[in-house]
Amino acid sequence: VQLVESGGGLVQAGGSLRLSCAASGSIVSINAMGWYRQAPGKQRELVAAFTRSGSTNYADSVKGRCTISRDNAKNTVYLQMNSLKLEDAAVYYCNAEIVTNRYRGLYWGEGTQVTVSS
């Protein structure tokens, strides 16, 4: 199983980015999927995610500015980020709880860098 993120880059404060994360491999089901981020010197934190029940969780810092969505047919989750702030700069990681024929576990992507300039 692999999680591959894309869509990061350099954006001015106030701008927008759309991140994508596609899961591939011998996937039976995806129980939960979402986005975390880690800025230099800080702990990795939840940004937004779909829970096992299908509901969404958002960090307070991104509520109203970010929207998580998914395409189940493509095993892909998206993060639309608007009104980006300097403090949104971080490496964004995709995370998913995935069931295969033999295993259920948590998987991480390698991350995509988001840089916000003033």
The 8 nearest C-alpha neighbors of each residue, nearest first, counted from 0:
[[1, 24, 23, 25, 22, 2, 26, 106],
 [2, 0, 23, 22, 3, 24, 108, 106],
 [1, 3, 22, 108, 21, 20, 107, 4],
 [2, 4, 21, 20, 108, 1, 22, 5],
 [5, 3, 20, 19, 111, 110, 108, 2],
 [6, 4, 19, 18, 7, 111, 20, 3],
 [5, 7, 18, 17, 19, 8, 16, 4],
 [8, 6, 113, 112, 111, 5, 18, 16],
 [7, 9, 113, 114, 112, 10, 6, 111],
 [8, 10, 114, 115, 113, 11, 7, 116],
 [11, 9, 115, 14, 116, 114, 8, 12],
 [12, 10, 116, 115, 14, 117, 13, 9],
 [11, 13, 84, 83, 14, 117, 115, 116],
 [14, 12, 82, 83, 11, 84, 15, 81],
 [13, 15, 82, 12, 11, 83, 10, 81],
 [16, 14, 81, 80, 83, 82, 13, 17],
 [17, 15, 80, 79, 18, 81, 6, 7],
 [16, 18, 79, 78, 6, 80, 19, 77],
 [17, 19, 6, 78, 77, 5, 7, 79],
 [20, 18, 77, 5, 4, 76, 6, 78],
 [21, 19, 4, 76, 3, 75, 93, 2],
 [20, 22, 75, 3, 2, 74, 23, 19],
 [23, 21, 2, 74, 1, 75, 3, 20],
 [24, 22, 1, 0, 21, 2, 26, 25],
 [23, 25, 0, 26, 1, 22, 99, 2],
 [26, 24, 99, 0, 27, 23, 100, 98],
 [25, 27, 99, 24, 28, 98, 97, 23],
 [28, 26, 99, 98, 100, 25, 29, 97],
 [27, 29, 98, 26, 97, 30, 99, 96],
 [28, 30, 97, 31, 96, 98, 95, 32],
 [31, 29, 51, 96, 97, 28, 32, 50],
 [32, 30, 50, 51, 96, 95, 49, 29],
 [33, 31, 95, 49, 94, 48, 96, 50],
 [48, 32, 34, 94, 47, 93, 49, 95],
 [33, 35, 93, 47, 46, 92, 48, 94],
 [34, 36, 45, 46, 92, 44, 91, 93],
 [37, 35, 91, 43, 90, 44, 92, 89],
 [36, 38, 43, 89, 90, 42, 41, 44],
 [37, 39, 89, 41, 40, 90, 88, 36],
 [40, 38, 41, 37, 89, 42, 90, 88],
 [39, 41, 38, 42, 37, 43, 89, 90],
 [42, 40, 38, 39, 37, 43, 44, 36],
 [43, 41, 37, 44, 40, 38, 39, 36],
 [42, 44, 37, 36, 35, 41, 45, 38],
 [45, 43, 35, 36, 42, 46, 37, 58],
 [44, 46, 35, 47, 58, 34, 36, 43],
 [45, 47, 35, 58, 34, 57, 44, 36],
 [48, 46, 57, 34, 56, 33, 45, 58],
 [33, 49, 47, 56, 55, 32, 34, 50],
 [48, 50, 55, 32, 31, 53, 54, 33],
 [49, 51, 31, 53, 52, 54, 55, 48],
 [52, 50, 31, 30, 53, 49, 54, 32],
 [53, 51, 50, 54, 49, 30, 31, 55],
 [54, 52, 50, 51, 49, 55, 31, 30],
 [53, 55, 50, 49, 52, 56, 51, 48],
 [56, 54, 49, 48, 50, 53, 57, 47],
 [55, 57, 48, 47, 49, 54, 58, 50],
 [58, 56, 47, 46, 62, 59, 55, 48],
 [57, 59, 46, 60, 61, 45, 47, 62],
 [60, 58, 62, 61, 57, 46, 63, 56],
 [59, 61, 58, 62, 57, 46, 64, 63],
 [62, 60, 64, 59, 58, 65, 63, 57],
 [63, 61, 59, 64, 60, 57, 65, 58],
 [62, 64, 65, 61, 66, 81, 60, 59],
 [63, 65, 81, 61, 62, 80, 82, 66],
 [66, 64, 80, 79, 61, 63, 81, 62],
 [67, 65, 79, 78, 68, 80, 64, 63],
 [66, 68, 78, 77, 79, 47, 65, 48],
 [69, 67, 77, 76, 66, 78, 70, 79],
 [70, 68, 76, 75, 77, 71, 67, 74],
 [69, 71, 75, 73, 72, 74, 76, 68],
 [70, 72, 74, 73, 69, 75, 76, 29],
 [73, 71, 70, 74, 75, 69, 76, 21],
 [72, 74, 75, 71, 70, 21, 22, 69],
 [75, 73, 71, 22, 72, 21, 70, 76],
 [76, 74, 21, 73, 70, 20, 69, 22],
 [75, 77, 69, 20, 68, 19, 70, 21],
 [78, 76, 19, 68, 18, 67, 69, 20],
 [77, 79, 67, 18, 17, 66, 80, 19],
 [78, 80, 17, 66, 65, 16, 67, 77],
 [81, 79, 65, 16, 15, 17, 64, 78],
 [82, 80, 15, 64, 83, 65, 14, 79],
 [83, 81, 13, 14, 15, 64, 84, 12],
 [84, 82, 13, 12, 81, 14, 15, 87],
 [83, 85, 12, 86, 87, 13, 82, 115],
 [86, 84, 115, 87, 88, 12, 116, 83],
 [85, 87, 84, 88, 115, 89, 83, 38],
 [88, 86, 84, 85, 89, 83, 115, 113],
 [89, 87, 114, 113, 86, 115, 85, 38],
 [90, 88, 38, 37, 113, 36, 91, 112],
 [89, 91, 112, 37, 111, 36, 110, 113],
 [92, 90, 36, 110, 111, 35, 89, 112],
 [93, 91, 110, 35, 34, 108, 36, 94],
 [92, 94, 34, 108, 107, 33, 20, 35],
 [95, 93, 107, 33, 32, 106, 34, 92],
 [96, 94, 32, 106, 31, 105, 97, 33],
 [97, 95, 105, 31, 30, 104, 29, 106],
 [96, 98, 29, 103, 104, 95, 28, 30],
 [97, 99, 103, 28, 27, 102, 26, 29],
 [100, 98, 26, 27, 102, 101, 25, 103],
 [99, 101, 102, 27, 98, 25, 26, 103],
 [102, 100, 99, 103, 98, 25, 27, 26],
 [103, 101, 99, 98, 100, 104, 97, 27],
 [104, 102, 98, 97, 99, 96, 101, 105],
 [103, 105, 96, 97, 102, 106, 98, 95],
 [104, 106, 96, 95, 97, 107, 94, 103],
 [105, 107, 95, 94, 96, 104, 108, 97],
 [108, 106, 94, 93, 2, 109, 95, 92],
 [107, 109, 2, 93, 110, 3, 92, 4],
 [108, 110, 92, 107, 111, 3, 4, 2],
 [111, 109, 92, 91, 108, 90, 4, 112],
 [110, 112, 91, 7, 90, 4, 5, 113],
 [111, 113, 90, 7, 8, 89, 91, 114],
 [114, 112, 7, 8, 88, 89, 90, 9],
 [115, 113, 9, 88, 8, 10, 112, 116],
 [114, 116, 10, 85, 11, 88, 12, 9],
 [117, 115, 11, 12, 10, 85, 114, 9],
 [116, 12, 11, 115, 85, 84, 13, 10]]
